[in-house]
Amino acid sequence: EVQLVESGGGEVQPGESLRLSCVASGFTFSRAWMHWVRQTPGKGLVWVARILTDGSSPIYADSVKGRFTISRDNAKSTLYLQMNSLRVEDTAIYFCARDVDGLDFWGRGTLVSVSS
Amino acid sequence: DVVVTQSPLSLVVTLGQSASISCRSSQSLVFSNGDTYLGWFHQRPGQSPRRLIYKVSNRDSGVPDRFSGSGAGTAFTLKISGVEAEDVGTYYCMQGTAPFIFGQGTKLEIK
């Protein structure tokens, strides 16, 4: 059974940092492109970042470019999102998702709340 | 920049009736390999999204056959033939190649 379990969310103040993790199981993690997507409670889905199988060629939404870094550890089947210089508008549920012909499987998400 | 527009944003349907959701892109979504990575997702409140359709018209495993996707180029449609109570929630289309863009979402309710 495919599973993606996110963790690392929490409440922080503007300007602070957080690192999200997503542990994968039930499939060969090292063969899958992976994404982070976020959703402000009650709002729509917004793509954040994508990384290829070997960790190369990360791409980001303009809203997080230069502040967020996506990475992965294939030996640990884990995807990461390092979030620096957090802003109030980064408050959202963050989902990791596997990419097989598009985002085919999603985790349950972890809530990040940025507030002063 | 590519813009993806869904319509309608809200849909109220009687059980058993059909429903259609439109997704239009400002640019062709045909990828360099000839495939079109347009997907449809369903999200119930408090849950993560579940993909229903990939590459325009392919149903994901376990998705009931009352869900169908169609379209090409810049115009796509998700059709639900015979809405059931469990179909309530919000539906999103998504361009599955960079730039990855979601439609605004269509909230489906039962009358």
Interface residues (C-beta under 8 A of the other chain):
Chain A: H35 G44 L45 V46 W47 R50 I59 F95 D99 D101 G102 L103 D104 F105 W106 G107 R108 G109
Chain B: Y37 G39 F41 Q43 Q47 S48 P49 R50 R51 Y54 K55 N58 D60 Y92 M94 G96 A98 P99 F100 I101 F102 G103 Q104 G105
